[in-house]
Amino acid sequence: MHSYQSPSDQTSSSISRTFWRYAIPSVAAMLVNGLYQIVDGIFIGQYVGYQGLAGINMAWPIIYIFAGIGLMIGMGSGSLLSINRGENSLTGDDKKLVSTKVNNTLASALLLVIGFGLIGSIVLNLSVDTLLLMQGGSGQTLLMAQQYTTPFTWSLVFTILAAAIPILVRNDESPNIATGLMVMGACLNIVLDYLLIVQFNMALQGAAIATISAQISVSILGIGYFISSKTDFKFNASAFIFSPKLAGKIMILGASSFVMYLYTSFVFALHNRLFMEYGSSLTVGAFAIVGYLMVLYYFVAEGLGEGMQPPVSFFFGAREPKNIKRMFQLAAKVSISAGLLWVLILNLFPEAIIGLFNSEDRALMTETIVGIQLHLFAMFLDGFVVLAIMYFMAVNQGGRSLWISVGNMVVQLPFLFILPKVFGINGVWLAMPVSNLVIFAVVAPMVWRHLNSAIESGRELSTA
């Protein structure tokens, strides 16, 4: 593999420089990835209207599950690659052994992508209408949601691979190339959105085809990277074999990432149903816009977490807990500050920002402003929870990471059940921020204790 200039090798530079070296490309990649959704929303909001926004908001929870599977495979296998390098810096394993481990890991990851993609296509083809109806889909909103989901039913392998492969490229010590892949995909998606939605009037079906085309391009170019001279990865047919043990490890390490996406999917779907119950498709359209604005910050937080992961995994392998603590503290400060800033901007200039999606429908504008004020005021705390999930994953604590992800989803259920009955639509808007306050109060002390106990005891973080 690469002559890897590890974070530990940079003893003369600060943790800050190391962090930003990884975080900037990762955040850029995640923001670009977010453009897939946001650009679709802008074109649909402007050229189709709130019914189209409601339709795509019912489709996305379904597609999001498979993007989450891709993130699970990418983060799990990527963490293994970085941990192996960190351990190698201590043990001095020869390059042949490291190459064998990498071949095993990449082969297992690829077979997981193919397997989940094929099974997912069959399941989605059989159940997509039921999943849309469960969210309260009806009439024109249901029809538009079907238009968006249908093209995905037989292309899920690329949806999963496009989410996984940039992470693998980044963990191969090529963060800029990984970002370039995402930028290319986003630009292609924008061009195709314009052609298919605006010029050919294909509405949500056009948006889906544009997204899938971009995912296929990212997947093909990502595979091309691993067979090019840009990487030191040496394909070894005897070592490039599927390992059930490694596949299980990949899924355990990356499970929390999948649950994060499952959480987002589940929460969006449940909100869709409740908004249809207590409001109308106009309310779901407003929720779609609020969701796009929330996702924009969520991708920043996730990018910071993914950027933090390679150096933290290396420090974990190299037994450097003090550097891990400094790295996490910096990531947390940046994530929380970015969240607070975005909340302030959204509340100061709501009409200008909402106008990107639809500036003519005043009822939609009014409902979306209410959503911003009630639904997003505590989202910076969700950013910290994302970092905590990534932290435990990076230090080989997949169980704790998974527990936080599941808890983040489960804690919302009682609030979604009780608050709407008391406050109506406003109760639906308030359920998520109230649950953010609760989960933060539990997770923040957990992370702090784990960081400090590792330093004080001098033991491995995995036994802290």
VEXDREN-2710 file (C-alpha; in Angstrom, 1 decimal):
% VEXDREN-2710
k/r/px/py/pz
1/MET/0.0/0.0/0.0
2/HIS/0.9/3.7/0.1
3/SER/4.0/4.9/1.9
4/TYR/1.4/6.2/4.4
5/GLN/2.3/9.5/6.0
6/SER/0.3/8.7/9.1
7/PRO/-1.0/11.3/11.5
8/SER/1.5/9.9/14.0
9/ASP/4.4/10.7/11.6
10/GLN/3.5/14.4/11.7
11/THR/5.0/15.0/15.1
12/SER/6.0/18.6/14.2
13/SER/2.6/19.6/13.1
14/SER/-0.4/20.2/15.3
15/ILE/-3.4/18.1/15.7
16/SER/-5.4/20.9/14.1
17/ARG/-3.5/20.6/10.8
18/THR/-3.9/16.8/10.9
19/PHE/-7.6/17.1/11.5
20/TRP/-8.2/19.6/8.8
21/ARG/-6.1/17.6/6.3
22/TYR/-8.7/14.9/6.6
23/ALA/-11.8/16.8/7.5
24/ILE/-11.9/19.4/4.7
25/PRO/-12.0/16.8/1.8
26/SER/-14.4/14.7/3.8
27/VAL/-16.8/17.6/4.6
28/ALA/-16.6/18.7/1.0
29/ALA/-17.4/15.2/-0.2
30/MET/-20.4/14.9/2.1
31/LEU/-21.7/18.4/1.1
32/VAL/-21.3/17.5/-2.5
33/ASN/-23.1/14.2/-1.8
34/GLY/-25.9/16.2/-0.2
35/LEU/-26.3/18.1/-3.4
36/TYR/-27.9/14.9/-4.9
37/GLN/-30.9/15.5/-2.7
38/ILE/-30.9/19.3/-2.4
39/VAL/-30.6/19.9/-6.2
40/ASP/-33.4/17.4/-6.8
41/GLY/-35.5/19.3/-4.3
42/ILE/-34.7/22.7/-5.8
43/PHE/-35.7/21.6/-9.3
44/ILE/-38.8/19.8/-8.1
45/GLY/-39.9/22.6/-5.9
46/GLN/-39.5/25.2/-8.6
47/TYR/-40.9/23.2/-11.6
48/VAL/-43.3/20.7/-10.0
49/GLY/-44.4/22.3/-6.7
50/TYR/-45.2/21.1/-3.2
51/GLN/-46.9/17.9/-4.4
52/GLY/-43.6/16.9/-6.0
53/LEU/-41.7/17.8/-2.8
54/ALA/-44.0/15.7/-0.8
55/GLY/-43.6/12.8/-3.2
56/ILE/-39.8/12.8/-3.1
57/ASN/-39.9/13.2/0.6
58/MET/-41.8/9.9/0.8
59/ALA/-39.5/8.2/-1.6
60/TRP/-36.2/9.2/0.1
61/PRO/-36.7/7.3/3.3
62/ILE/-36.8/4.1/1.2
63/ILE/-33.7/5.0/-0.9
64/TYR/-31.8/6.2/2.2
65/ILE/-31.8/2.7/3.7
66/PHE/-29.7/1.5/0.8
67/ALA/-27.4/4.5/0.9
68/GLY/-26.9/3.6/4.6
69/ILE/-25.9/0.1/3.7
70/GLY/-23.2/1.5/1.4
71/LEU/-22.0/3.8/4.2
72/MET/-21.9/0.8/6.6
73/ILE/-19.8/-1.2/4.2
74/GLY/-17.5/1.8/3.4
75/MET/-17.0/2.9/7.0
76/GLY/-16.6/-0.7/8.3
77/SER/-14.0/-1.7/5.7
78/GLY/-12.3/1.7/5.7
79/SER/-11.9/1.5/9.5
80/LEU/-10.3/-1.9/9.2
81/LEU/-7.8/-0.6/6.6
82/SER/-6.8/2.3/8.8
83/ILE/-6.5/0.2/11.9
84/ASN/-4.3/-2.3/10.1
85/ARG/-2.0/0.5/9.0
86/GLY/-1.7/1.8/12.6
87/GLU/-1.0/-1.6/13.9
88/ASN/1.6/-2.2/11.2
89/SER/3.5/1.0/12.3
90/LEU/4.0/-0.7/15.7
91/THR/4.6/-4.4/14.7
92/GLY/6.5/-3.8/11.4
93/ASP/4.5/-6.4/9.5
94/ASP/5.9/-6.9/6.0
95/LYS/4.1/-5.4/3.0
96/LYS/3.0/-8.8/1.8
97/LEU/1.0/-9.4/5.0
98/VAL/-0.6/-5.9/4.8
99/SER/-1.4/-6.4/1.1
100/THR/-3.2/-9.7/1.9
101/LYS/-5.3/-8.1/4.6
102/VAL/-6.2/-5.3/2.2
103/ASN/-7.2/-7.7/-0.6
104/ASN/-9.3/-9.8/1.9
105/THR/-11.0/-6.6/3.2
106/LEU/-11.8/-5.1/-0.3
107/ALA/-13.0/-8.5/-1.6
108/SER/-15.4/-8.9/1.3
109/ALA/-16.6/-5.4/1.0
110/LEU/-17.3/-5.8/-2.8
111/LEU/-19.2/-9.0/-2.3
112/LEU/-21.3/-7.4/0.4
113/VAL/-22.2/-4.6/-2.0
114/ILE/-23.3/-7.0/-4.7
115/GLY/-25.2/-9.2/-2.3
116/PHE/-27.1/-6.4/-0.6
117/GLY/-27.8/-4.7/-3.9
118/LEU/-29.4/-7.8/-5.5
119/ILE/-31.4/-8.7/-2.5
120/GLY/-32.5/-5.1/-2.0
121/SER/-33.7/-4.9/-5.6
122/ILE/-35.9/-7.9/-5.2
123/VAL/-37.3/-6.7/-1.9
124/LEU/-37.9/-3.1/-3.1
125/ASN/-39.6/-4.3/-6.3
126/LEU/-42.1/-6.3/-4.1
127/SER/-42.7/-3.8/-1.3
128/VAL/-42.2/-0.3/-2.6
129/ASP/-45.9/0.6/-2.9
130/THR/-46.6/-0.7/0.6
131/LEU/-43.8/1.4/2.0
132/LEU/-45.2/4.5/0.4
133/LEU/-48.8/3.8/1.6
134/MET/-47.5/3.3/5.1
135/GLN/-46.3/6.9/5.1
136/GLY/-49.7/8.1/4.2
137/GLY/-49.1/8.5/0.5
138/SER/-52.2/9.1/-1.6
139/GLY/-53.4/10.7/-4.8
140/GLN/-50.9/12.8/-6.7
141/THR/-48.3/12.6/-3.9
142/LEU/-48.3/8.8/-4.1
143/LEU/-48.1/8.8/-7.9
144/MET/-45.0/11.1/-7.8
145/ALA/-43.3/9.0/-5.1
146/GLN/-43.8/6.0/-7.3
147/GLN/-42.3/7.8/-10.3
148/TYR/-39.1/8.5/-8.2
149/THR/-38.7/5.0/-6.6
150/THR/-39.4/2.9/-9.7
151/PRO/-36.0/3.5/-11.5
152/PHE/-34.1/2.6/-8.3
153/THR/-35.6/-0.9/-8.0
154/TRP/-33.0/-2.5/-10.3
155/SER/-30.1/-0.1/-9.7
156/LEU/-29.5/-0.5/-6.0
157/VAL/-26.0/-2.1/-6.4
158/PHE/-24.8/1.2/-7.8
159/THR/-26.6/3.2/-5.0
160/ILE/-24.8/1.1/-2.4
161/LEU/-21.4/1.1/-4.2
162/ALA/-21.5/4.9/-4.8
163/ALA/-21.9/5.5/-1.1
164/ALA/-19.1/3.0/-0.1
165/ILE/-16.4/3.6/-2.7
166/PRO/-15.4/7.2/-1.9
167/ILE/-14.8/6.2/1.7
168/LEU/-12.5/3.4/0.6
169/VAL/-10.7/5.7/-1.7
170/ARG/-10.3/8.2/1.2
171/ASN/-8.9/5.5/3.5
172/ASP/-6.5/4.6/0.7
173/GLU/-4.8/7.9/1.6
174/SER/-6.5/9.7/-1.4
175/PRO/-9.0/12.1/0.2
176/ASN/-8.8/14.6/-2.7
177/ILE/-9.6/11.9/-5.3
178/ALA/-12.5/10.8/-3.1
179/THR/-13.8/14.4/-3.1
180/GLY/-13.3/14.7/-6.8
181/LEU/-15.4/11.6/-7.4
182/MET/-18.2/13.1/-5.4
183/VAL/-17.9/16.5/-7.1
184/MET/-18.1/14.8/-10.5
185/GLY/-21.2/12.9/-9.5
186/ALA/-22.9/16.0/-8.2
187/CYS/-22.2/18.1/-11.3
188/LEU/-23.5/15.3/-13.5
189/ASN/-26.6/15.1/-11.4
190/ILE/-27.2/18.8/-11.7
191/VAL/-26.8/18.8/-15.5
192/LEU/-29.1/15.8/-15.9
193/ASP/-31.7/17.3/-13.5
194/TYR/-31.9/20.4/-15.7
195/LEU/-32.2/18.3/-18.9
196/LEU/-34.7/15.7/-17.6
197/ILE/-36.8/17.8/-15.3
198/VAL/-36.8/21.2/-17.0
199/GLN/-36.3/20.4/-20.7
200/PHE/-37.9/17.0/-21.0
201/ASN/-40.6/17.5/-18.3
202/MET/-39.9/14.1/-16.7
203/ALA/-40.6/15.4/-13.2
204/LEU/-39.6/12.9/-10.4
205/GLN/-38.8/10.1/-12.8
206/GLY/-36.2/12.4/-14.4
207/ALA/-34.8/13.3/-11.0
208/ALA/-34.3/9.6/-10.2
209/ILE/-32.6/8.8/-13.5
210/ALA/-30.3/11.8/-13.0
211/THR/-29.3/10.5/-9.5
212/ILE/-28.8/6.9/-10.6
213/SER/-26.7/8.0/-13.6
214/ALA/-24.4/10.0/-11.3
215/GLN/-24.1/7.0/-8.9
216/ILE/-23.1/4.7/-11.8
217/SER/-20.4/7.1/-12.9
218/VAL/-19.0/7.4/-9.3
219/SER/-19.0/3.6/-9.0
220/ILE/-17.2/3.0/-12.3
221/LEU/-14.6/5.7/-11.7
222/GLY/-14.0/4.5/-8.1
223/ILE/-13.3/1.0/-9.3
224/GLY/-11.1/2.4/-11.9
225/TYR/-9.1/4.1/-9.2
226/PHE/-8.3/0.8/-7.5
227/ILE/-6.9/-0.7/-10.7
228/SER/-5.0/2.4/-11.7
229/SER/-1.5/3.6/-10.9
230/LYS/-2.9/6.2/-8.4
231/THR/-3.0/3.5/-5.7
232/ASP/-0.3/1.1/-4.4
233/PHE/-3.0/-1.6/-4.0
234/LYS/-1.8/-4.7/-5.7
235/PHE/-4.5/-7.1/-6.8
236/ASN/-3.8/-10.6/-5.6
237/ALA/-6.2/-13.2/-6.9
238/SER/-5.2/-15.7/-4.2
239/ALA/-5.9/-13.1/-1.5
240/PHE/-8.9/-11.4/-3.1
241/ILE/-11.4/-13.7/-1.6
242/PHE/-14.6/-13.3/0.4
243/SER/-14.1/-13.8/4.2
244/PRO/-17.3/-14.4/6.2
245/LYS/-15.4/-13.4/9.3
246/LEU/-14.2/-10.1/7.8
247/ALA/-17.6/-9.4/6.3
248/GLY/-19.1/-9.8/9.8
249/LYS/-16.5/-7.4/11.2
250/ILE/-17.1/-4.9/8.5
251/MET/-20.9/-4.9/9.2
252/ILE/-20.3/-4.7/13.0
253/LEU/-17.9/-1.8/12.7
254/GLY/-20.1/0.0/10.2
255/ALA/-23.5/-1.0/11.7
256/SER/-23.8/2.3/13.5
257/SER/-23.5/4.2/10.2
258/PHE/-26.3/2.1/8.8
259/VAL/-28.4/2.7/11.8
260/MET/-27.8/6.4/11.5
261/TYR/-29.3/6.3/8.0
262/LEU/-32.0/3.9/9.1
263/TYR/-32.8/6.4/11.9
264/THR/-33.0/9.2/9.4
265/SER/-35.2/7.1/7.1
266/PHE/-37.5/5.9/9.9
267/VAL/-37.9/9.4/11.4
268/PHE/-38.6/11.0/8.0
269/ALA/-41.1/8.3/7.2
270/LEU/-42.9/8.6/10.5
271/HIS/-42.9/12.4/10.3
272/ASN/-44.4/12.1/6.8
273/ARG/-47.2/9.9/8.1
274/LEU/-47.9/12.2/11.1
275/PHE/-47.8/15.3/9.0
276/MET/-50.3/13.7/6.6
277/GLU/-52.5/12.8/9.6
278/TYR/-52.4/16.2/11.4
279/GLY/-51.9/18.3/8.3
280/SER/-51.8/17.7/4.5
281/SER/-49.4/17.2/1.6
282/LEU/-48.6/20.9/1.9
283/THR/-47.2/20.2/5.4
284/VAL/-45.1/17.3/4.0
285/GLY/-43.8/19.6/1.3
286/ALA/-42.7/22.1/4.0
287/PHE/-41.1/19.2/5.9
288/ALA/-39.2/18.3/2.8
289/ILE/-37.7/21.7/2.6
290/VAL/-36.9/21.8/6.3
291/GLY/-35.3/18.3/5.8
292/TYR/-33.1/19.6/3.0
293/LEU/-31.9/22.4/5.3
294/MET/-31.3/20.0/8.2
295/VAL/-29.5/17.5/5.9
296/LEU/-27.1/20.2/4.8
297/TYR/-25.8/20.5/8.4
298/TYR/-26.1/16.8/9.0
299/PHE/-23.7/16.2/6.1
300/VAL/-21.2/18.7/7.6
301/ALA/-21.3/16.8/10.9
302/GLU/-21.0/13.5/9.2
303/GLY/-18.1/14.8/7.1
304/LEU/-16.3/15.9/10.2
305/GLY/-16.9/12.5/11.8
306/GLU/-15.7/10.7/8.7
307/GLY/-12.7/13.0/8.4
308/MET/-11.9/12.4/12.1
309/GLN/-12.1/8.6/11.7
310/PRO/-8.9/7.7/9.7
311/PRO/-6.4/9.6/12.1
312/VAL/-8.4/8.4/15.2
313/SER/-8.3/4.8/14.0
314/PHE/-4.6/5.2/13.3
315/PHE/-3.9/6.7/16.8
316/PHE/-6.0/3.8/18.3
317/GLY/-3.8/1.2/16.4
318/ALA/-0.7/3.1/17.5
319/ARG/-1.8/3.4/21.2
320/GLU/-1.9/7.2/21.3
321/PRO/-5.0/8.0/23.4
322/LYS/-4.0/11.6/24.2
323/ASN/-4.0/12.4/20.4
324/ILE/-7.4/10.8/20.1
325/LYS/-8.8/13.0/22.8
326/ARG/-7.4/16.2/21.2
327/MET/-8.7/15.2/17.8
328/PHE/-12.2/14.5/19.1
329/GLN/-12.4/17.7/21.1
330/LEU/-11.4/19.8/18.0
331/ALA/-14.0/17.9/15.9
332/ALA/-16.7/18.5/18.5
333/LYS/-16.0/22.3/18.7
334/VAL/-16.1/22.7/15.0
335/SER/-19.3/20.6/14.6
336/ILE/-21.2/22.4/17.3
337/SER/-20.1/25.8/16.1
338/ALA/-21.2/25.1/12.6
339/GLY/-24.6/23.9/13.8
340/LEU/-25.2/27.0/15.9
341/LEU/-24.1/29.2/13.0
342/TRP/-26.5/27.4/10.6
343/VAL/-29.4/27.7/13.0
344/LEU/-28.7/31.5/13.3
345/ILE/-28.6/32.0/9.5
346/LEU/-31.8/30.0/9.0
347/ASN/-33.7/32.1/11.5
348/LEU/-32.3/35.4/10.2
349/PHE/-32.9/34.8/6.5
350/PRO/-35.7/32.1/6.2
351/GLU/-37.5/33.5/3.2
352/ALA/-34.4/34.0/1.1
353/ILE/-33.3/30.4/1.8
354/ILE/-36.8/28.8/1.4
355/GLY/-37.1/30.8/-1.9
356/LEU/-34.5/28.6/-3.5
357/PHE/-37.1/25.8/-3.4
358/ASN/-40.3/27.7/-4.0
359/SER/-40.9/31.5/-3.7
360/GLU/-44.4/31.7/-5.0
361/ASP/-46.5/29.6/-2.7
362/ARG/-47.0/31.7/0.4
363/ALA/-48.8/29.0/2.4
364/LEU/-45.8/26.7/1.8
365/MET/-43.4/29.5/2.8
366/THR/-45.3/30.2/6.1
367/GLU/-45.4/26.5/7.1
368/THR/-41.7/26.0/6.3
369/ILE/-40.7/29.0/8.5
370/VAL/-42.7/27.4/11.4
371/GLY/-40.8/24.2/10.7
372/ILE/-37.4/25.9/10.8
373/GLN/-38.2/27.6/14.1
374/LEU/-39.6/24.5/15.9
375/HIS/-37.7/21.6/14.3
376/LEU/-34.1/22.8/13.9
377/PHE/-33.2/24.8/17.0
378/ALA/-31.3/21.9/18.6
379/MET/-29.9/20.2/15.5
380/PHE/-26.3/21.1/16.5
381/LEU/-26.7/18.5/19.4
382/ASP/-27.5/15.9/16.8
383/GLY/-24.1/16.8/15.2
384/PHE/-22.3/15.9/18.4
385/VAL/-24.2/12.6/18.5
386/VAL/-23.0/11.8/15.0
387/LEU/-19.4/12.5/16.1
388/ALA/-19.8/10.2/19.1
389/ILE/-21.0/7.4/16.8
390/MET/-18.0/7.9/14.5
391/TYR/-15.6/8.1/17.5
392/PHE/-16.6/4.7/19.0
393/MET/-16.5/3.2/15.5
394/ALA/-13.0/4.5/14.9
395/VAL/-11.7/3.0/18.2
396/ASN/-13.1/-0.4/17.4
397/GLN/-16.1/0.0/19.7
398/GLY/-18.8/-1.0/17.3
399/GLY/-21.2/-2.1/20.1
400/ARG/-21.3/1.3/21.8
401/SER/-21.5/3.1/18.4
402/LEU/-24.5/0.9/17.5
403/TRP/-26.1/1.5/20.9
404/ILE/-26.0/5.2/20.4
405/SER/-27.5/5.0/16.9
406/VAL/-30.3/2.8/18.0
407/GLY/-30.9/5.0/21.1
408/ASN/-31.0/8.1/18.9
409/MET/-33.9/6.5/17.0
410/VAL/-35.8/4.9/19.8
411/VAL/-35.8/8.0/22.1
412/GLN/-37.9/9.9/19.5
413/LEU/-40.8/7.4/19.6
414/PRO/-42.5/8.5/22.8
415/PHE/-42.2/12.2/21.9
416/LEU/-43.7/11.5/18.4
417/PHE/-46.5/9.6/20.1
418/ILE/-47.3/12.1/22.9
419/LEU/-46.5/15.6/21.6
420/PRO/-48.7/15.6/18.5
421/LYS/-51.7/14.6/20.7
422/VAL/-51.0/17.6/22.9
423/PHE/-49.8/20.3/20.4
424/GLY/-51.0/19.0/17.0
425/ILE/-48.8/19.7/14.1
426/ASN/-46.4/21.8/16.3
427/GLY/-45.9/18.7/18.4
428/VAL/-44.7/16.7/15.3
429/TRP/-42.2/19.5/14.6
430/LEU/-41.0/19.5/18.2
431/ALA/-40.4/15.8/18.7
432/MET/-37.0/15.6/17.2
433/PRO/-35.3/18.6/19.0
434/VAL/-36.7/17.5/22.3
435/SER/-35.3/14.0/21.8
436/ASN/-31.9/15.6/20.7
437/LEU/-31.7/17.2/24.2
438/VAL/-32.3/13.9/25.9
439/ILE/-29.8/11.8/23.9
440/PHE/-27.1/14.4/24.2
441/ALA/-27.5/14.4/28.0
442/VAL/-26.7/10.7/27.9
443/VAL/-24.1/10.4/25.2
444/ALA/-21.8/13.4/26.1
445/PRO/-20.8/12.1/29.5
446/MET/-20.3/8.6/28.0
447/VAL/-17.8/9.9/25.5
448/TRP/-16.0/12.1/28.0
449/ARG/-15.6/9.2/30.5
450/HIS/-14.3/6.9/27.8
451/LEU/-11.7/9.4/26.6
452/ASN/-10.4/10.2/30.1
453/SER/-10.3/6.7/31.4
454/ALA/-8.2/5.6/28.5
455/ILE/-5.6/8.3/29.2
456/GLU/-5.6/7.8/33.0
457/SER/-5.3/4.0/32.9
458/GLY/-2.9/3.8/30.0
459/ARG/-4.8/0.8/28.7
460/GLU/-6.2/0.3/25.2
461/LEU/-9.3/2.3/24.4
462/SER/-11.1/-0.9/23.6
463/THR/-10.8/-2.1/27.2
464/ALA/-11.5/1.3/28.8
END
